[in-house]
Amino acid sequence: MRCGKMAAPPPPPSARAAGTWGGVRRRCQRLLYWVPVLFISSILCWSYYAYVTQLCLLTMTNIGEKVVCLVAYHIFFMLFVWSYWKTIFTLPMNPSKEFHLSYSDKESLEREPRGESQQEVLRRAAKDLPIYTRTMSGAIRYCDRCHLVKPDRCHHCSVCDKCILKMDHHCPWVNNCVGFSNYKFFLLFLAYSLLYCLFIAATDLQYFIKFWTNGLPDTQAKFHIMFLFFAAAMFSVSLSSLFGYHCWLVSKNKSTLEVFRAPIFRHRTDKNGFSLGFGKNLRQVFGDEKKYWLLPIFSSLGDGCSFPTCLINQDPEQASTPACLNSTSKNENHLFPAKPLCDSQSHLLTDTPSWSETSGKAEKGKVGMSNPALTMENET
């Protein structure tokens, strides 16, 4: 008889059935998530047919008007579809491996009871990470589903079941999380969809009026023209408010989640902690090269894991920070964080003098001790 490990008994039939049913349910949910996207796509396809065929080709009689409207319409249509596509199919970015706990740290965290031992594990994992936000109790923001220390502005999405960098919200209309990797695309999607609807409503208005004054021939085109105007006007109202709200968010360097729950820093809650001024806030989303601002091409600054911030009060336990925004002003209290930022973000702080590598290395050991007493708290 050969020696060896005893094989695990097969799961009971009830467990197999439950697993099969769970897989079917998840697949059905994933299919249902695409219903809003299919609805928008069907409205877009119908609007193309109604505007190009029924309005421009069959109803308009002036050749010059036809050409101008068709050319302008297709420009708005292509930009709308391009930005919508990029918003849907750009994968949300997740925290890099530096924020994930090592295998040994995860084992220690699971083995030890909640208390000082777990605090020490998280303290060791977070000591060299560029994180400044905390939970409401002042603890390190830790995700026990992804087993990682959350970067600043990162949140766990319950729909995607992942931690998303600079998460704004999960949008059912694009079946995707709107975050660092596709927030610019989402803004352009709102802008171009609004322009698309406004253009249709403006050019369809005179024919909509003719519909009510019996100035159109009695064909099926008249009903497409009527519903096209109603749909364009209705979507214009909703899109204008949504687009205006997100423009305000960009100007203040906030996310939707941060409006409802202001970020908590070591010193206090600061609803404007990430705001660097309108110009720099705009560049953080759209980038430095203005030729890419109006195109759905990724040009945002940074890596999504670290962000420049103005700390209102100097933290006495924090490792020393670089000079203030204006080194000549002794009364300026807005300080930037001491930990290094990625290159594409740090140049936003060009009005502050750079600090030497040697001082950064000397302070590296101090950063881990600057974290507050940790109590593990889950935050989604």
C-alpha positions in Angstrom: 0.0 0.0 0.0 1.5 3.4 -1.1 1.8 6.1 1.5 0.6 9.5 0.7 -1.8 12.3 1.7 -5.4 11.3 2.0 -7.5 12.9 -0.7 -10.1 15.4 0.4 -13.6 14.1 0.2 -15.7 15.4 -2.6 -18.1 18.2 -1.7 -21.7 17.1 -1.0 -24.2 17.5 -3.9 -25.9 20.5 -2.1 -22.7 22.4 -2.0 -22.0 21.7 -5.7 -25.5 22.9 -6.6 -25.1 26.0 -4.5 -21.8 26.8 -6.3 -23.4 26.2 -9.7 -26.3 28.4 -8.9 -24.0 31.2 -7.6 -22.0 31.1 -10.8 -25.2 31.4 -12.9 -26.5 34.3 -10.8 -23.2 36.2 -11.2 -23.3 35.7 -14.9 -26.9 37.0 -15.1 -26.0 40.0 -13.0 -23.1 40.8 -15.3 -25.5 40.7 -18.3 -28.0 42.9 -16.5 -25.3 45.5 -15.9 -25.1 46.0 -19.6 -28.8 46.9 -20.0 -28.2 50.7 -19.4 -25.4 50.7 -21.9 -27.6 49.0 -24.5 -30.4 51.5 -23.8 -28.0 54.4 -24.5 -26.6 52.7 -27.6 -30.1 52.0 -29.0 -31.1 55.7 -28.4 -27.9 56.8 -30.2 -28.5 54.5 -33.1 -32.1 55.7 -33.5 -31.1 59.3 -33.2 -28.5 58.8 -36.0 -31.2 57.3 -38.3 -33.8 60.0 -37.4 -31.4 62.9 -37.9 -29.4 61.8 -40.9 -32.0 60.0 -42.9 -35.4 61.4 -41.9 -34.4 65.0 -41.1 -31.3 65.8 -43.3 -31.8 63.7 -46.3 -35.6 63.5 -46.6 -36.9 66.7 -45.0 -34.3 69.4 -45.6 -34.6 71.0 -49.0 -31.6 73.4 -48.9 -28.4 71.7 -50.1 -26.1 74.0 -48.2 -28.0 73.4 -45.0 -27.9 69.6 -45.5 -24.1 69.7 -46.0 -23.4 71.9 -43.0 -25.7 69.9 -40.7 -24.4 66.5 -41.8 -20.7 67.5 -41.4 -21.2 69.1 -38.0 -23.4 66.3 -36.8 -20.9 63.6 -37.7 -18.1 65.5 -35.9 -20.2 65.6 -32.7 -21.3 62.0 -33.2 -17.8 60.7 -33.6 -16.5 62.5 -30.6 -19.5 61.4 -28.5 -19.1 57.7 -29.5 -15.3 57.8 -29.0 -15.4 59.3 -25.5 -18.3 57.0 -24.5 -16.4 53.9 -25.8 -13.2 54.9 -23.9 -15.2 55.5 -20.7 -16.8 52.0 -20.9 -13.8 49.9 -21.9 -10.9 51.6 -20.1 -10.2 49.3 -17.2 -10.1 51.0 -13.8 -6.6 51.2 -12.3 -5.9 49.3 -9.1 -3.3 50.0 -6.4 0.2 48.9 -7.3 1.9 45.9 -5.7 3.6 48.2 -3.1 0.3 48.7 -1.4 -0.5 45.0 -1.1 0.4 43.1 2.0 3.1 40.5 1.7 2.2 36.9 2.2 3.8 36.8 5.6 2.0 40.1 6.6 -1.3 38.7 5.6 -0.7 35.5 7.6 0.3 37.6 10.6 -2.8 39.8 10.3 -5.1 36.8 10.1 -3.3 35.0 12.9 -3.1 37.8 15.5 -6.2 39.1 17.3 -7.2 42.6 16.7 -5.0 44.8 18.7 -1.4 46.0 18.9 0.0 43.0 16.9 -2.2 43.9 13.9 -1.3 47.6 14.3 2.3 46.7 14.1 1.7 44.7 10.9 -0.1 47.6 9.2 2.5 50.1 10.6 5.3 48.1 9.0 3.4 47.8 5.7 2.5 51.5 5.5 5.7 53.1 6.8 7.2 53.9 3.4 4.0 54.5 1.4 2.9 58.0 0.3 -0.4 58.0 2.2 -1.8 60.9 4.2 -5.5 60.1 4.6 -7.0 58.1 7.5 -10.2 56.6 8.6 -12.6 58.5 10.8 -10.9 57.0 13.9 -7.4 58.0 12.6 -6.4 54.5 11.5 -4.6 53.5 8.3 -7.2 52.8 5.5 -7.0 49.1 5.0 -9.1 46.9 2.7 -9.6 43.4 4.1 -11.1 42.2 0.8 -8.2 43.2 -1.4 -5.6 42.8 1.4 -3.9 46.1 0.8 -3.3 49.5 2.4 -5.5 51.9 0.5 -3.7 54.8 -1.3 -5.1 58.3 -0.9 -8.4 58.8 -2.7 -8.7 55.0 -3.3 -12.0 53.2 -2.4 -13.3 49.7 -2.7 -16.1 49.3 -5.3 -18.7 46.8 -4.2 -19.9 46.2 -7.8 -16.4 45.6 -9.3 -15.2 44.1 -6.0 -11.9 45.9 -6.4 -10.1 48.9 -5.0 -10.2 51.7 -7.6 -7.6 54.5 -7.7 -9.2 57.9 -7.2 -12.6 56.4 -7.4 -15.4 58.9 -8.2 -18.4 56.6 -8.5 -19.6 53.5 -10.2 -21.7 54.6 -13.2 -24.4 52.2 -14.4 -24.7 54.1 -17.7 -21.2 53.0 -18.7 -21.1 49.8 -16.6 -17.7 50.8 -15.2 -16.1 52.5 -12.3 -15.2 56.1 -13.0 -11.8 56.8 -11.5 -8.3 57.9 -12.2 -7.8 56.0 -15.5 -11.0 57.2 -17.2 -12.3 60.3 -15.4 -11.1 62.5 -18.2 -12.9 60.3 -20.7 -16.1 60.5 -18.6 -15.9 64.3 -18.5 -15.5 64.4 -22.3 -18.4 62.0 -22.7 -20.6 64.3 -20.7 -19.4 67.3 -22.7 -19.8 65.8 -26.1 -23.1 64.2 -25.3 -24.4 67.6 -24.2 -23.1 69.3 -27.3 -24.6 66.5 -29.4 -28.0 67.0 -27.9 -27.9 70.8 -28.1 -26.9 70.7 -31.7 -29.8 68.3 -32.6 -32.3 70.4 -30.7 -31.1 73.6 -32.3 -31.1 72.4 -35.8 -34.3 70.4 -35.4 -36.2 73.3 -33.7 -37.6 75.0 -36.9 -38.9 71.7 -38.2 -40.4 70.8 -34.9 -42.3 74.1 -35.1 -43.4 73.3 -38.6 -44.7 70.0 -37.3 -47.2 71.8 -35.0 -48.2 74.3 -37.7 -48.8 71.6 -40.3 -45.8 72.8 -42.4 -44.4 69.3 -42.9 -45.6 66.7 -45.4 -47.7 63.9 -43.9 -44.9 61.3 -43.7 -43.3 59.2 -41.0 -40.4 61.7 -40.9 -42.6 64.2 -39.0 -42.9 61.8 -36.0 -39.1 61.2 -36.0 -38.6 64.9 -36.0 -40.9 65.5 -33.1 -39.5 62.7 -30.9 -36.0 63.7 -31.8 -36.5 67.2 -30.5 -38.1 66.0 -27.3 -35.4 63.5 -26.6 -32.6 65.9 -27.4 -34.1 68.6 -25.2 -34.8 66.3 -22.3 -31.2 64.8 -22.3 -29.8 68.3 -22.6 -31.3 69.4 -19.4 -30.1 66.4 -17.4 -26.7 66.4 -19.0 -26.1 70.1 -18.4 -26.6 69.8 -14.7 -24.4 66.7 -14.5 -21.7 68.2 -16.6 -21.8 71.4 -14.6 -21.5 69.5 -11.3 -18.4 67.6 -12.5 -16.8 70.8 -13.8 -17.2 72.2 -10.3 -15.6 69.0 -8.9 -12.6 69.4 -11.3 -12.2 73.0 -10.3 -12.1 72.0 -6.6 -10.1 68.8 -7.2 -12.7 66.7 -5.5 -14.4 63.4 -6.3 -18.1 62.6 -5.8 -17.2 60.4 -2.9 -15.1 63.2 -1.3 -18.0 65.6 -1.5 -20.1 63.2 0.6 -17.2 62.2 2.9 -14.4 64.8 3.1 -10.9 63.3 3.2 -9.5 62.9 6.7 -5.8 63.8 7.2 -3.6 63.3 10.2 -4.5 66.7 11.6 -8.1 67.0 10.8 -10.8 66.6 8.1 -10.0 68.9 5.2 -12.6 69.1 2.4 -10.1 71.1 0.2 -7.0 69.1 1.1 -6.2 68.1 -2.5 -7.0 71.4 -4.1 -4.0 73.2 -5.6 -5.8 76.1 -7.3 -8.0 76.0 -10.4 -5.2 75.9 -13.0 -3.3 73.0 -11.3 -6.5 71.2 -10.6 -7.4 71.3 -14.2 -4.0 70.1 -15.3 -4.1 67.2 -12.9 -7.1 65.8 -14.9 -6.3 67.0 -18.4 -2.5 67.1 -18.4 0.0 69.7 -19.5 -0.4 69.3 -23.3 -3.4 71.3 -24.3 -3.6 69.6 -27.7 -4.9 66.5 -26.0 -7.4 68.2 -23.7 -10.4 67.8 -26.1 -9.5 64.3 -27.3 -10.3 61.1 -25.3 -6.6 60.3 -25.0 -5.2 59.6 -21.6 -3.2 62.6 -20.5 -3.9 62.9 -16.7 -0.9 63.6 -14.5 0.4 61.1 -12.0 0.0 57.4 -11.3 -3.2 57.5 -9.2 -1.5 56.3 -6.1 -0.1 59.6 -4.8 -1.4 63.2 -5.1 0.0 66.6 -4.1 -1.8 68.0 -1.2 -1.9 71.2 0.9 -1.9 70.3 4.5 -3.5 73.0 6.5 -1.5 72.4 9.7 2.0 71.1 10.2 1.8 67.7 11.8 4.4 67.7 14.6 4.8 63.9 14.3 5.2 63.9 10.5 8.6 63.8 9.0 9.7 67.3 7.9 8.0 68.7 4.8 9.4 70.7 2.0 9.1 74.5 2.1 5.8 76.2 1.8 4.1 77.3 -1.4 5.7 80.7 -1.0 9.0 80.4 0.8 9.2 84.1 1.4 5.9 84.2 3.2 6.3 83.3 6.8 2.6 83.2 7.5 1.7 80.6 4.8 0.6 77.4 6.4 -0.3 75.3 3.3 2.4 72.7 3.2 3.0 69.9 0.8 3.6 66.3 1.9 7.2 65.2 2.6 7.0 61.8 0.8 8.1 61.9 -2.9 5.5 62.0 -5.6 5.7 60.6 -9.1 7.5 62.8 -11.6 4.3 63.8 -13.5 2.7 65.1 -10.4 5.5 66.7 -8.5 6.1 69.4 -11.2 2.7 70.8 -10.1 4.6 71.9 -7.1 7.2 73.9 -9.1 6.8 76.9 -7.0 8.3 75.1 -4.0 12.0 74.4 -3.8 13.0 70.8 -4.2 14.7 68.9 -1.3 17.8 66.8 -1.6 17.9 63.0 -2.0 20.0 62.7 1.1 17.5 64.4 3.3 14.8 62.2 1.8 16.7 59.1 2.7 17.5 60.3 6.1 13.8 60.9 6.8 12.6 57.6 5.3 13.0 55.8 8.6 11.1 58.5 10.4 8.0 58.3 8.1 7.0 54.9 9.4 7.0 56.2 13.0 4.9 59.2 12.0 1.8 57.2 11.4 -0.9 57.4 14.1 -1.8 54.6 16.4 -3.5 52.1 14.1 -6.8 50.4 14.8 -7.8 48.3 11.8 -11.0 49.6 10.3 -12.6 48.5 7.2 -13.8 51.2 4.8 -15.5 50.7 1.5 
